[in-house]
Amino acid sequence: MAVRNSSAVKRHKQSEVRRVANKAVKSTVRTSAKKYVASVHANDTDTAGTLLRQLVKELDTAARKGIIARNAAARKKSRMQKLYNATFAAK
């Protein structure tokens, strides 16, 4: 068997830990977005407002950590706010 480079093994372990952590954060963001969209379509103003604030916080955190791009987070926040305004502005 070939000799393994110990720094490469360590780097692989580190990247695996980061991959799992990043996957969890992305999953949380997607779940929050789905809950928010469902509450908007159900015309639940109070819950939608609360979930929107939570979603924005999660997107900002993910962007700050570099898990998603800064502009991607801004785009998603903008679209979700636009959905909220279009749905509840007439009320």
Secondary structure, 3 states (H helix, E strand, C coil): CCCCCHHHHHHHHHHHHHHHHHHHHHHHHHHHHHHHHHHHHCCCHHHHHHHHHHHHHHHHHHHHHCCCCHHHHHHHHHHHHHHHHHHHCCC
